[in-house]
Amino acid sequence: MPRFGRILSAIITPFDAAGAVDYDVAQQLAKHLVSQGHEGLVVCGTTGESPTLSDEEKLGMFAAIVEAVDVPIIAGTVGYNTAHSVELTKQAAKLGVHGVLSLTPFYSRPSQAGIEAHFRAIAEATDLPQIIYDIPVRTGRKVSSDTLIRLAHEVPNIVGVKDAAADPAESARVIAATPDDFEYYSGDDKLTLPFLSVGAVGTIGVATHWTGPDHVDMFDAWERGDVAGARAANARMLESFAFETGDEAPNPIPTKAMMRTLGWQVGQCRLPVGDAPDWVESRAREVWANLEAARG
């Protein structure tokens, strides 16, 4: 079993009718996800609307989820400000989180040297294991393969990558060039099965909020050598993967809509993402109905 498990969601942050973080619903949702096969959770990642949360709200979410479930909790403490990221990571560590998700610094568009120094500064400030989140479509910078390989070999508590760079061939090169205990996680749901084929150990997903059992089927089939079974499980999730984000309704708008469809009072997204377009709720119902039909 990987250090943080195979199947994780970057859990949404529920808001109440007044727009405040609803910690009770967050705890209930965390318990539900674990019951559906999740082996770990990422809290206050991008899907958790971390750019819109205050430090107090983030720390409240970390504490609430750590209290609610007995699985590894990875805290989204790291953003574009290195000094601030170091301080928030230190505070999160006191709450009992099991690791940190380190986002590539965004907007500033630092050089590879700056990106590497940022990740090293986080690692030096904590004993917690660190997963680097590489998502150039949001940050504007790709973490180069050479940077990842060097950090994997030289920094003991940089232990893995959440890869949303959409280049499985290059990911395969990094996996081949890093230590065996350096763990690769898919950060792009539609590429999880291809990533497994080149050595990834798990997923930190979005559609996983409602496809937990299907992911369990896919991973179990893959691990026992049942490639056809893994492909079948993946196929029934493809519509969910296509639904989870898009230009008219970017993540996490569709995820919150799906969870509302399933009876969860998670609220809308905070600005600048904002409320779901009218069509999203009806589309969520269609996607869910089709998934249930595919499950048989």
Backbone as CSV, one residue per row, in Angstrom:
resi,resn,N_x,N_y,N_z,CA_x,CA_y,CA_z,C_x,C_y,C_z
1,MET,0.848,-1.194,0.000,0.000,0.000,0.000,0.888,1.251,0.000
2,PRO,0.621,2.206,-0.875,1.384,3.452,-0.855,1.248,4.174,0.489
3,ARG,2.167,5.047,0.745,2.233,5.769,2.021,0.900,6.444,2.379
4,PHE,0.264,7.074,1.415,-0.978,7.791,1.680,-2.208,7.061,1.144
5,GLY,-2.022,5.834,0.664,-3.122,5.103,0.069,-3.148,5.251,-1.443
6,ARG,-4.061,4.513,-2.060,-4.168,4.534,-3.523,-5.181,5.557,-4.010
7,ILE,-6.302,5.654,-3.319,-7.430,6.452,-3.799,-7.693,7.570,-2.802
8,LEU,-7.492,8.796,-3.252,-7.711,9.977,-2.425,-8.537,10.976,-3.230
9,SER,-9.322,11.781,-2.536,-9.955,12.944,-3.147,-9.322,14.199,-2.581
10,ALA,-9.191,15.209,-3.450,-8.946,16.565,-2.974,-10.317,17.094,-2.561
11,ILE,-10.646,16.939,-1.291,-12.018,17.118,-0.813,-12.483,18.564,-0.966
12,ILE,-13.734,18.732,-1.407,-14.321,20.057,-1.498,-14.481,20.649,-0.100
13,THR,-14.555,21.971,-0.050,-14.817,22.671,1.207,-16.281,23.095,1.226
14,PRO,-17.094,22.530,2.115,-18.514,22.896,2.155,-18.712,24.285,2.769
15,PHE,-19.663,25.033,2.205,-20.048,26.324,2.758,-21.526,26.288,3.119
16,ASP,-21.880,26.988,4.194,-23.284,27.055,4.591,-23.996,28.163,3.816
17,ALA,-25.257,28.401,4.156,-26.064,29.365,3.408,-25.499,30.779,3.485
18,ALA,-24.751,31.069,4.539,-24.156,32.392,4.696,-22.767,32.478,4.062
19,GLY,-22.292,31.373,3.505,-20.984,31.373,2.856,-19.828,31.036,3.762
20,ALA,-20.111,30.644,5.004,-19.050,30.266,5.938,-18.716,28.788,5.769
21,VAL,-17.494,28.411,6.116,-17.099,27.003,6.059,-17.962,26.209,7.030
22,ASP,-18.518,25.107,6.527,-19.348,24.241,7.360,-18.510,23.025,7.755
23,TYR,-17.907,23.105,8.918,-16.997,22.054,9.363,-17.728,20.752,9.667
24,ASP,-18.970,20.840,10.119,-19.736,19.622,10.406,-19.979,18.829,9.126
25,VAL,-20.411,19.509,8.077,-20.623,18.819,6.800,-19.297,18.286,6.262
26,ALA,-18.223,19.048,6.433,-16.907,18.584,5.986,-16.542,17.269,6.663
27,GLN,-16.800,17.158,7.946,-16.492,15.920,8.660,-17.372,14.769,8.173
28,GLN,-18.659,15.054,7.967,-19.553,14.017,7.472,-19.135,13.537,6.085
29,LEU,-18.746,14.483,5.232,-18.327,14.124,3.880,-17.042,13.309,3.913
30,ALA,-16.110,13.678,4.765,-14.865,12.915,4.888,-15.157,11.479,5.298
31,LYS,-16.036,11.288,6.257,-16.404,9.937,6.689,-17.060,9.164,5.550
32,HIS,-17.903,9.836,4.794,-18.556,9.191,3.652,-17.528,8.741,2.620
33,LEU,-16.589,9.600,2.294,-15.585,9.242,1.293,-14.767,8.034,1.743
34,VAL,-14.401,7.999,3.004,-13.663,6.846,3.519,-14.516,5.581,3.408
35,SER,-15.805,5.711,3.684,-16.694,4.547,3.578,-16.831,4.062,2.140
36,GLN,-16.544,4.947,1.187,-16.646,4.613,-0.230,-15.319,4.130,-0.824
37,GLY,-14.329,3.925,0.013,-13.081,3.347,-0.457,-11.887,4.266,-0.483
38,HIS,-12.052,5.499,-0.027,-10.907,6.404,0.014,-9.939,5.977,1.112
39,GLU,-8.662,6.011,0.780,-7.620,5.594,1.715,-6.821,6.770,2.244
40,GLY,-7.157,7.976,1.815,-6.533,9.206,2.261,-7.315,10.372,1.694
41,LEU,-7.036,11.584,2.200,-7.722,12.781,1.731,-6.736,13.945,1.656
42,VAL,-6.925,14.775,0.641,-6.206,16.046,0.549,-7.178,17.145,0.948
43,VAL,-6.772,17.981,1.879,-7.647,19.012,2.428,-7.103,20.388,2.054
44,CYS,-7.993,21.242,1.551,-7.655,22.608,1.139,-6.683,22.628,-0.035
45,GLY,-6.932,21.721,-0.981,-6.272,21.827,-2.269,-7.064,22.759,-3.161
46,THR,-6.743,22.757,-4.454,-7.463,23.629,-5.387,-8.946,23.286,-5.421
47,THR,-9.271,21.984,-5.427,-10.672,21.572,-5.419,-11.357,22.008,-4.128
48,GLY,-10.593,22.173,-3.071,-11.116,22.699,-1.817,-11.142,24.213,-1.751
49,GLU,-10.941,24.859,-2.910,-11.013,26.326,-3.023,-10.012,27.038,-2.118
50,SER,-8.827,26.475,-2.022,-7.834,27.045,-1.108,-7.524,28.520,-1.359
51,PRO,-7.532,29.021,-2.607,-7.227,30.443,-2.778,-8.231,31.373,-2.118
52,THR,-9.432,30.872,-1.807,-10.462,31.722,-1.214,-10.582,31.553,0.296
53,LEU,-9.773,30.674,0.872,-9.871,30.389,2.301,-8.832,31.176,3.083
54,SER,-9.214,31.660,4.253,-8.258,32.295,5.154,-7.405,31.230,5.828
55,ASP,-6.308,31.645,6.420,-5.487,30.697,7.183,-6.291,30.064,8.309
56,GLU,-7.121,30.847,8.977,-7.937,30.315,10.067,-8.882,29.230,9.554
57,GLU,-9.474,29.461,8.389,-10.379,28.467,7.818,-9.627,27.206,7.408
58,LYS,-8.454,27.368,6.824,-7.661,26.193,6.443,-7.289,25.371,7.672
59,LEU,-6.805,26.026,8.700,-6.432,25.296,9.913,-7.651,24.634,10.542
60,GLY,-8.796,25.297,10.462,-10.023,24.690,10.957,-10.398,23.447,10.179
61,MET,-10.218,23.484,8.850,-10.491,22.308,8.027,-9.526,21.176,8.355
62,PHE,-8.238,21.486,8.500,-7.270,20.432,8.835,-7.657,19.751,10.139
63,ALA,-7.955,20.555,11.151,-8.291,19.996,12.457,-9.567,19.157,12.375
64,ALA,-10.570,19.649,11.649,-11.848,18.943,11.578,-11.704,17.593,10.892
65,ILE,-10.960,17.543,9.793,-10.848,16.294,9.038,-9.946,15.299,9.773
66,VAL,-8.887,15.779,10.395,-8.042,14.887,11.195,-8.864,14.238,12.302
67,GLU,-9.744,15.010,12.899,-10.585,14.490,13.977,-11.608,13.478,13.451
68,ALA,-12.082,13.672,12.222,-13.220,12.902,11.716,-12.861,11.504,11.243
69,VAL,-11.668,11.341,10.647,-11.353,10.076,9.984,-9.965,9.586,10.368
70,ASP,-9.791,8.284,10.214,-8.522,7.650,10.568,-7.801,7.185,9.300
71,VAL,-7.544,8.140,8.406,-6.765,7.879,7.197,-5.756,9.013,7.055
72,PRO,-4.721,8.835,6.234,-3.756,9.917,6.060,-4.397,11.188,5.502
73,ILE,-4.042,12.309,6.098,-4.550,13.616,5.686,-3.377,14.448,5.171
74,ILE,-3.504,14.884,3.932,-2.489,15.727,3.304,-3.029,17.149,3.262
75,ALA,-2.273,18.080,3.803,-2.741,19.452,3.954,-2.222,20.327,2.818
76,GLY,-3.141,21.093,2.240,-2.750,22.065,1.220,-2.299,23.356,1.870
77,THR,-1.057,23.378,2.303,-0.528,24.529,3.042,0.342,25.436,2.188
78,VAL,0.653,25.009,0.974,1.715,25.678,0.219,1.145,26.384,-1.007
79,GLY,1.490,27.666,-1.151,1.078,28.451,-2.307,2.251,29.154,-2.934
80,TYR,2.048,30.396,-3.360,3.101,31.101,-4.099,4.046,31.894,-3.201
81,ASN,3.690,32.078,-1.939,4.518,32.827,-1.002,5.269,31.832,-0.124
82,THR,6.573,31.720,-0.319,7.340,30.675,0.360,7.324,30.846,1.882
83,ALA,7.584,32.056,2.358,7.633,32.285,3.802,6.282,31.990,4.449
84,HIS,5.220,32.424,3.809,3.885,32.149,4.343,3.597,30.656,4.331
85,SER,4.013,29.970,3.283,3.800,28.531,3.180,4.524,27.795,4.298
86,VAL,5.739,28.222,4.605,6.499,27.610,5.690,5.757,27.755,7.011
87,GLU,5.259,28.939,7.292,4.576,29.179,8.561,3.289,28.376,8.658
88,LEU,2.491,28.341,7.575,1.239,27.595,7.618,1.501,26.097,7.753
89,THR,2.555,25.617,7.124,2.917,24.208,7.240,3.269,23.858,8.685
90,LYS,4.013,24.719,9.343,4.359,24.480,10.746,3.110,24.419,11.621
91,GLN,2.145,25.297,11.365,0.917,25.289,12.152,0.086,24.033,11.873
92,ALA,0.028,23.630,10.601,-0.735,22.428,10.248,-0.135,21.186,10.891
93,ALA,1.189,21.132,10.968,1.850,19.970,11.556,1.410,19.752,13.001
94,LYS,1.151,20.838,13.720,0.728,20.729,15.112,-0.670,20.129,15.244
95,LEU,-1.427,20.127,14.147,-2.800,19.621,14.180,-2.890,18.142,13.838
96,GLY,-1.756,17.537,13.483,-1.748,16.100,13.255,-1.905,15.657,11.819
97,VAL,-1.735,16.580,10.844,-1.791,16.142,9.452,-0.601,15.234,9.164
98,HIS,-0.728,14.442,8.105,0.272,13.418,7.815,1.221,13.782,6.674
99,GLY,0.933,14.873,5.979,1.781,15.304,4.878,1.283,16.630,4.357
100,VAL,2.050,17.214,3.426,1.648,18.484,2.818,1.693,18.345,1.305
101,LEU,0.769,19.046,0.661,0.738,19.142,-0.789,1.319,20.498,-1.162
102,SER,2.400,20.473,-1.922,3.129,21.693,-2.247,2.865,22.096,-3.684
103,LEU,2.045,23.106,-3.855,1.721,23.612,-5.184,2.896,24.391,-5.755
104,THR,3.151,24.210,-7.030,4.148,25.035,-7.702,3.774,26.505,-7.540
105,PRO,4.717,27.363,-7.193,4.377,28.786,-7.051,3.733,29.330,-8.324
106,PHE,2.569,29.966,-8.153,1.839,30.449,-9.308,1.958,31.960,-9.447
107,TYR,1.589,32.454,-10.590,1.572,33.864,-10.969,2.960,34.475,-11.084
108,SER,3.826,34.255,-10.111,5.174,34.826,-10.168,6.004,34.239,-11.304
109,ARG,5.654,33.021,-11.721,6.361,32.325,-12.799,7.875,32.279,-12.541
110,PRO,8.292,31.700,-11.405,9.722,31.644,-11.091,10.475,30.708,-12.021
111,SER,11.782,30.860,-12.035,12.643,29.942,-12.781,12.624,28.572,-12.120
112,GLN,13.212,27.591,-12.787,13.327,26.267,-12.170,14.139,26.348,-10.881
113,ALA,15.135,27.216,-10.850,15.926,27.373,-9.625,15.053,27.899,-8.494
114,GLY,14.181,28.856,-8.801,13.284,29.387,-7.785,12.267,28.359,-7.322
115,ILE,11.721,27.585,-8.276,10.768,26.534,-7.923,11.430,25.515,-7.007
116,GLU,12.642,25.102,-7.364,13.349,24.110,-6.552,13.652,24.643,-5.158
117,ALA,14.092,25.900,-5.075,14.402,26.489,-3.769,13.142,26.591,-2.903
118,HIS,12.019,26.879,-3.527,10.733,26.947,-2.819,10.414,25.601,-2.170
119,PHE,10.495,24.515,-2.945,10.186,23.198,-2.398,11.191,22.779,-1.335
120,ARG,12.445,23.110,-1.524,13.452,22.777,-0.515,13.203,23.537,0.789
121,ALA,12.769,24.790,0.692,12.503,25.571,1.898,11.361,24.957,2.707
122,ILE,10.331,24.479,2.018,9.230,23.817,2.721,9.747,22.560,3.423
123,ALA,10.524,21.769,2.683,11.022,20.503,3.235,11.913,20.723,4.446
124,GLU,12.709,21.780,4.415,13.612,22.058,5.526,12.864,22.534,6.770
125,ALA,11.654,23.041,6.570,10.904,23.620,7.689,10.058,22.604,8.443
126,THR,9.958,21.375,7.924,9.071,20.398,8.542,9.608,18.991,8.361
127,ASP,9.202,18.111,9.267,9.497,16.686,9.102,8.417,15.980,8.291
128,LEU,7.321,16.678,7.998,6.232,16.052,7.261,6.664,15.695,5.832
129,PRO,6.207,14.570,5.322,6.460,14.252,3.925,5.712,15.223,3.011
130,GLN,6.335,15.523,1.895,5.812,16.524,0.977,5.550,15.892,-0.389
131,ILE,4.361,16.160,-0.934,4.040,15.796,-2.311,4.020,17.072,-3.142
132,ILE,4.754,17.084,-4.217,4.774,18.226,-5.120,3.591,18.119,-6.075
133,TYR,2.847,19.200,-6.210,1.696,19.242,-7.114,2.107,20.009,-8.367
134,ASP,2.204,19.280,-9.476,2.636,19.869,-10.740,1.419,20.015,-11.655
135,ILE,0.901,21.240,-11.790,-0.271,21.492,-12.612,-0.065,22.794,-13.392
136,PRO,0.718,22.730,-14.456,1.086,23.953,-15.181,-0.077,24.715,-15.784
137,VAL,-1.210,24.036,-16.065,-2.353,24.756,-16.629,-2.885,25.798,-15.649
138,ARG,-2.689,25.587,-14.351,-3.132,26.562,-13.344,-1.994,27.463,-12.855
139,THR,-0.790,26.953,-12.780,0.295,27.732,-12.178,1.090,28.543,-13.185
140,GLY,1.050,28.124,-14.453,1.846,28.811,-15.457,3.275,28.325,-15.561
141,ARG,3.660,27.373,-14.737,5.011,26.822,-14.769,4.965,25.306,-14.603
142,LYS,5.689,24.606,-15.439,5.910,23.169,-15.296,7.122,22.944,-14.411
143,VAL,7.025,22.016,-13.477,8.220,21.584,-12.750,8.982,20.656,-13.693
144,SER,10.182,21.017,-14.043,10.903,20.218,-15.028,11.207,18.825,-14.488
145,SER,11.369,17.894,-15.398,11.707,16.530,-14.989,13.019,16.497,-14.227
146,ASP,13.992,17.259,-14.683,15.283,17.276,-13.999,15.152,17.787,-12.565
147,THR,14.298,18.796,-12.366,14.059,19.308,-11.012,13.422,18.238,-10.135
148,LEU,12.406,17.563,-10.653,11.743,16.510,-9.884,12.705,15.384,-9.530
149,ILE,13.492,14.973,-10.499,14.428,13.867,-10.263,15.466,14.248,-9.211
150,ARG,15.978,15.456,-9.311,16.986,15.899,-8.339,16.393,15.981,-6.937
151,LEU,15.201,16.560,-6.795,14.571,16.658,-5.479,14.263,15.282,-4.903
152,ALA,13.824,14.364,-5.752,13.503,13.009,-5.283,14.732,12.316,-4.716
153,HIS,15.868,12.568,-5.294,17.102,11.919,-4.845,17.754,12.638,-3.664
154,GLU,17.564,13.953,-3.562,18.352,14.727,-2.608,17.600,15.161,-1.354
155,VAL,16.260,15.176,-1.384,15.490,15.694,-0.243,14.643,14.552,0.318
156,PRO,15.008,14.002,1.480,14.346,12.789,1.980,12.843,12.922,2.181
157,ASN,12.365,14.108,2.581,10.927,14.211,2.850,10.135,14.795,1.679
158,ILE,10.736,14.896,0.508,9.963,15.078,-0.722,9.751,13.686,-1.280
159,VAL,8.514,13.190,-1.130,8.274,11.754,-1.296,7.414,11.402,-2.502
160,GLY,6.920,12.409,-3.226,6.075,12.060,-4.356,5.620,13.268,-5.134
161,VAL,4.834,12.987,-6.162,4.295,14.007,-7.061,2.815,13.729,-7.301
162,LYS,2.026,14.784,-7.319,0.682,14.744,-7.895,0.806,15.358,-9.281
163,ASP,0.661,14.526,-10.292,0.997,14.919,-11.652,-0.257,15.274,-12.429
164,ALA,-0.390,16.567,-12.773,-1.471,17.027,-13.636,-0.886,17.782,-14.823
165,ALA,0.261,17.289,-15.295,0.952,17.942,-16.405,0.558,17.368,-17.762
166,ALA,-0.212,16.282,-17.765,-0.798,15.720,-18.994,0.256,15.259,-20.004
167,ASP,1.324,14.640,-19.496,2.375,14.118,-20.376,2.842,12.774,-19.829
168,PRO,2.049,11.703,-20.035,2.395,10.400,-19.452,3.765,9.883,-19.866
169,ALA,4.200,10.188,-21.080,5.514,9.709,-21.516,6.626,10.326,-20.680
170,GLU,6.528,11.626,-20.427,7.538,12.277,-19.598,7.426,11.816,-18.152
171,SER,6.206,11.582,-17.689,6.031,11.053,-16.340,6.693,9.696,-16.201
172,ALA,6.577,8.878,-17.233,7.222,7.563,-17.215,8.731,7.711,-17.064
173,ARG,9.299,8.722,-17.712,10.752,8.950,-17.591,11.124,9.321,-16.166
174,VAL,10.319,10.173,-15.530,10.604,10.576,-14.156,10.474,9.385,-13.214
175,ILE,9.429,8.600,-13.386,9.231,7.423,-12.538,10.414,6.471,-12.654
176,ALA,10.911,6.293,-13.866,12.037,5.382,-14.078,13.322,5.908,-13.461
177,ALA,13.425,7.242,-13.317,14.677,7.848,-12.867,14.686,8.203,-11.387
178,THR,13.589,7.962,-10.678,13.510,8.313,-9.263,13.524,7.055,-8.400
179,PRO,13.811,7.192,-7.111,13.869,6.019,-6.233,12.547,5.260,-6.204
180,ASP,12.618,3.989,-5.883,11.423,3.140,-5.878,10.362,3.621,-4.894
181,ASP,10.791,4.290,-3.814,9.822,4.744,-2.822,9.327,6.170,-3.091
182,PHE,9.696,6.747,-4.232,9.163,8.047,-4.647,7.850,7.783,-5.370
183,GLU,6.743,8.246,-4.799,5.417,7.801,-5.232,4.751,8.810,-6.174
184,TYR,4.253,8.271,-7.258,3.613,9.082,-8.293,2.108,8.936,-8.203
185,TYR,1.407,10.070,-8.083,-0.048,10.093,-8.049,-0.587,10.818,-9.277
186,SER,-1.615,10.240,-9.865,-2.311,10.930,-10.934,-3.059,12.124,-10.361
187,GLY,-2.908,13.270,-11.003,-3.679,14.448,-10.647,-4.670,14.823,-11.727
188,ASP,-4.906,13.897,-12.655,-5.811,14.122,-13.782,-6.604,12.839,-13.965
189,ASP,-7.880,12.863,-13.562,-8.665,11.625,-13.475,-8.654,10.816,-14.775
190,LYS,-8.729,11.484,-15.912,-8.810,10.736,-17.164,-7.511,10.028,-17.515
191,LEU,-6.416,10.392,-16.828,-5.121,9.773,-17.111,-4.683,8.792,-16.026
192,THR,-5.537,8.524,-15.046,-5.116,7.646,-13.951,-4.739,6.262,-14.449
193,LEU,-5.573,5.640,-15.276,-5.245,4.302,-15.764,-3.978,4.305,-16.616
194,PRO,-3.799,5.248,-17.561,-2.511,5.309,-18.260,-1.325,5.496,-17.317
195,PHE,-1.491,6.315,-16.275,-0.399,6.507,-15.323,-0.071,5.215,-14.572
196,LEU,-1.101,4.436,-14.232,-0.835,3.159,-13.577,0.052,2.278,-14.441
197,SER,-0.127,2.362,-15.734,0.637,1.492,-16.641,2.116,1.834,-16.678
198,VAL,2.493,3.053,-16.228,3.909,3.425,-16.233,4.479,3.517,-14.818
199,GLY,3.676,3.125,-13.799,4.241,3.024,-12.463,3.657,3.918,-11.402
200,ALA,2.587,4.660,-11.695,1.932,5.460,-10.650,1.335,4.536,-9.588
201,VAL,1.190,5.068,-8.368,0.697,4.251,-7.254,-0.726,4.580,-6.864
202,GLY,-1.257,5.715,-7.338,-2.582,6.103,-6.902,-3.075,7.345,-7.606
203,THR,-4.196,7.859,-7.107,-4.798,9.062,-7.657,-5.199,10.005,-6.541
204,ILE,-5.044,11.289,-6.787,-5.649,12.334,-5.967,-6.668,12.986,-6.876
205,GLY,-7.918,12.559,-6.736,-8.905,12.830,-7.752,-9.942,13.868,-7.391
206,VAL,-10.826,14.079,-8.360,-11.946,15.009,-8.243,-13.260,14.238,-8.375
207,ALA,-13.444,13.572,-9.523,-14.641,12.741,-9.689,-14.684,11.622,-8.665
208,THR,-13.566,11.345,-8.032,-13.523,10.357,-6.952,-14.518,10.656,-5.846
209,HIS,-14.998,11.893,-5.762,-16.036,12.216,-4.780,-17.259,11.316,-4.947
210,TRP,-17.554,10.928,-6.181,-18.737,10.068,-6.402,-18.407,8.764,-7.112
211,THR,-17.142,8.535,-7.444,-16.747,7.299,-8.135,-15.813,6.449,-7.292
212,GLY,-15.842,6.629,-5.968,-14.952,5.852,-5.111,-15.021,4.356,-5.352
213,PRO,-16.215,3.748,-5.349,-16.290,2.296,-5.566,-15.766,1.866,-6.926
214,ASP,-15.958,2.708,-7.934,-15.464,2.386,-9.275,-13.939,2.452,-9.322
215,HIS,-13.365,3.406,-8.598,-11.907,3.462,-8.506,-11.352,2.243,-7.773
216,VAL,-12.036,1.829,-6.716,-11.606,0.611,-6.023,-11.609,-0.565,-6.992
217,ASP,-12.667,-0.692,-7.779,-12.731,-1.774,-8.770,-11.571,-1.690,-9.751
218,MET,-11.286,-0.473,-10.221,-10.225,-0.307,-11.218,-8.859,-0.654,-10.634
219,PHE,-8.568,-0.138,-9.451,-7.265,-0.417,-8.842,-7.126,-1.892,-8.488
220,ASP,-8.179,-2.476,-7.926,-8.105,-3.898,-7.569,-7.888,-4.757,-8.807
221,ALA,-8.605,-4.458,-9.882,-8.448,-5.225,-11.117,-7.039,-5.073,-11.662
222,TRP,-6.538,-3.862,-11.671,-5.184,-3.628,-12.185,-4.152,-4.405,-11.378
223,GLU,-4.297,-4.384,-10.064,-3.302,-5.018,-9.199,-3.318,-6.541,-9.296
224,ARG,-4.445,-7.124,-9.686,-4.460,-8.576,-9.863,-4.212,-8.994,-11.315
225,GLY,-3.842,-8.011,-12.146,-3.494,-8.317,-13.530,-4.665,-8.416,-14.476
226,ASP,-5.840,-7.967,-14.026,-7.046,-8.010,-14.853,-7.165,-6.683,-15.615
227,VAL,-6.427,-6.578,-16.706,-6.400,-5.333,-17.462,-7.770,-5.026,-18.055
228,ALA,-8.462,-6.033,-18.555,-9.793,-5.818,-19.121,-10.755,-5.287,-18.062
229,GLY,-10.671,-5.825,-16.847,-11.522,-5.341,-15.769,-11.214,-3.907,-15.398
230,ALA,-9.931,-3.554,-15.375,-9.539,-2.176,-15.079,-10.043,-1.236,-16.159
231,ARG,-9.947,-1.658,-17.417,-10.428,-0.833,-18.521,-11.943,-0.659,-18.441
232,ALA,-12.656,-1.694,-18.062,-14.112,-1.600,-17.954,-14.518,-0.616,-16.855
233,ALA,-13.834,-0.680,-15.702,-14.130,0.254,-14.616,-13.816,1.677,-15.037
234,ASN,-12.699,1.858,-15.718,-12.321,3.190,-16.193,-13.351,3.712,-17.193
235,ALA,-13.825,2.838,-18.073,-14.754,3.260,-19.116,-16.046,3.807,-18.540
236,ARG,-16.538,3.189,-17.469,-17.806,3.684,-16.931,-17.640,5.009,-16.189
237,MET,-16.391,5.419,-15.919,-16.149,6.708,-15.263,-15.825,7.830,-16.239
238,LEU,-15.674,7.534,-17.511,-15.216,8.548,-18.459,-16.152,9.752,-18.514
239,GLU,-17.446,9.508,-18.460,-18.397,10.622,-18.490,-18.225,11.508,-17.254
240,SER,-17.959,10.891,-16.114,-17.716,11.664,-14.892,-16.459,12.507,-15.025
241,PHE,-15.430,11.941,-15.633,-14.186,12.692,-15.808,-14.401,13.904,-16.714
242,ALA,-15.198,13.723,-17.767,-15.471,14.831,-18.674,-16.318,15.904,-17.999
243,PHE,-17.171,15.486,-17.067,-18.079,16.415,-16.385,-17.374,17.255,-15.333
244,GLU,-16.309,16.766,-14.738,-15.772,17.370,-13.513,-15.208,18.765,-13.700
245,THR,-14.901,19.178,-14.929,-14.406,20.533,-15.152,-14.577,20.903,-16.611
246,GLY,-14.567,22.184,-16.887,-14.677,22.702,-18.244,-14.644,24.212,-18.203
247,ASP,-14.538,24.841,-19.364,-14.417,26.299,-19.398,-15.644,27.005,-18.824
248,GLU,-16.847,26.457,-19.067,-18.061,27.097,-18.589,-18.358,26.771,-17.126
249,ALA,-17.806,25.682,-16.654,-18.014,25.278,-15.258,-16.744,24.613,-14.761
250,PRO,-15.742,25.418,-14.417,-14.472,24.837,-13.970,-14.589,24.168,-12.615
251,ASN,-13.714,23.197,-12.372,-13.611,22.557,-11.071,-13.397,23.630,-10.002
252,PRO,-14.108,23.557,-8.847,-14.974,22.481,-8.368,-16.475,22.713,-8.549
253,ILE,-16.888,23.579,-9.481,-18.319,23.811,-9.685,-19.076,22.502,-9.924
254,PRO,-18.635,21.646,-10.877,-19.401,20.423,-11.121,-19.393,19.464,-9.932
255,THR,-18.284,19.401,-9.211,-18.206,18.489,-8.071,-19.199,18.895,-6.986
256,LYS,-19.255,20.180,-6.696,-20.232,20.625,-5.695,-21.655,20.386,-6.188
257,ALA,-21.889,20.587,-7.483,-23.213,20.329,-8.028,-23.583,18.854,-7.898
258,MET,-22.625,17.971,-8.184,-22.889,16.538,-8.056,-23.187,16.175,-6.608
259,MET,-22.427,16.710,-5.691,-22.660,16.364,-4.294,-23.994,16.929,-3.806
260,ARG,-24.392,18.097,-4.295,-25.725,18.602,-3.957,-26.795,17.670,-4.525
261,THR,-26.568,17.177,-5.755,-27.495,16.233,-6.376,-27.660,14.982,-5.523
262,LEU,-26.578,14.601,-4.861,-26.601,13.408,-4.024,-27.030,13.700,-2.589
263,GLY,-27.474,14.921,-2.346,-28.053,15.253,-1.050,-27.139,15.949,-0.069
264,TRP,-25.952,16.339,-0.499,-24.994,16.974,0.395,-25.160,18.493,0.359
265,GLN,-25.260,19.102,1.520,-25.432,20.551,1.622,-24.042,21.211,1.653
266,VAL,-23.446,21.336,0.477,-22.067,21.835,0.396,-21.991,23.274,-0.101
267,GLY,-23.130,23.832,-0.511,-23.143,25.206,-0.974,-22.551,25.371,-2.359
268,GLN,-22.459,26.628,-2.767,-21.843,26.983,-4.046,-20.365,27.299,-3.829
269,CYS,-19.682,27.648,-4.898,-18.286,28.055,-4.795,-18.187,29.546,-4.488
270,ARG,-17.161,29.902,-3.769,-16.895,31.313,-3.532,-16.369,31.969,-4.813
271,LEU,-16.590,33.275,-4.897,-15.965,34.030,-5.976,-14.451,34.013,-5.804
272,PRO,-13.706,34.005,-6.898,-14.130,34.338,-8.252,-14.713,33.187,-9.059
273,VAL,-14.757,31.971,-8.530,-15.343,30.865,-9.294,-16.850,31.045,-9.381
274,GLY,-17.509,31.238,-8.243,-18.905,31.612,-8.232,-19.881,30.461,-8.373
275,ASP,-21.147,30.820,-8.551,-22.234,29.852,-8.570,-22.213,29.016,-9.849
276,ALA,-22.847,27.851,-9.758,-22.953,26.958,-10.908,-23.939,27.513,-11.930
277,PRO,-23.607,27.442,-13.225,-24.599,27.758,-14.256,-25.809,26.836,-14.119
278,ASP,-26.936,27.287,-14.638,-28.193,26.557,-14.448,-28.136,25.119,-14.957
279,TRP,-27.406,24.881,-16.044,-27.425,23.563,-16.675,-26.638,22.509,-15.901
280,VAL,-25.799,22.928,-14.970,-24.880,21.986,-14.333,-25.623,20.977,-13.460
281,GLU,-26.638,21.431,-12.745,-27.367,20.527,-11.853,-28.049,19.405,-12.644
282,SER,-28.711,19.760,-13.749,-29.391,18.732,-14.546,-28.386,17.790,-15.192
283,ARG,-27.257,18.339,-15.611,-26.214,17.479,-16.180,-25.659,16.535,-15.119
284,ALA,-25.523,16.999,-13.886,-25.049,16.138,-12.805,-25.994,14.958,-12.617
285,ARG,-27.288,15.212,-12.690,-28.250,14.122,-12.534,-28.114,13.094,-13.661
286,GLU,-27.857,13.578,-14.874,-27.673,12.670,-16.005,-26.422,11.809,-15.827
287,VAL,-25.327,12.462,-15.428,-24.069,11.740,-15.249,-24.219,10.665,-14.175
288,TRP,-24.878,11.018,-13.082,-25.058,10.062,-11.998,-25.934,8.896,-12.435
289,ALA,-27.024,9.205,-13.135,-27.920,8.139,-13.601,-27.191,7.185,-14.550
290,ASN,-26.386,7.742,-15.432,-25.643,6.901,-16.375,-24.596,6.046,-15.668
291,LEU,-23.963,6.603,-14.646,-22.976,5.828,-13.895,-23.648,4.673,-13.164
292,GLU,-24.764,4.950,-12.530,-25.474,3.877,-11.838,-25.913,2.779,-12.806
293,ALA,-26.369,3.180,-13.994,-26.782,2.188,-14.995,-25.592,1.356,-15.449
294,ALA,-24.442,2.006,-15.611,-23.236,1.281,-16.046,-22.743,0.297,-14.988
295,ARG,-22.978,0.652,-13.732,-22.585,-0.258,-12.656,-23.425,-1.524,-12.653
296,GLY,-24.607,-1.421,-13.220,-25.503,-2.583,-13.250,-26.253,-2.685,-11.986
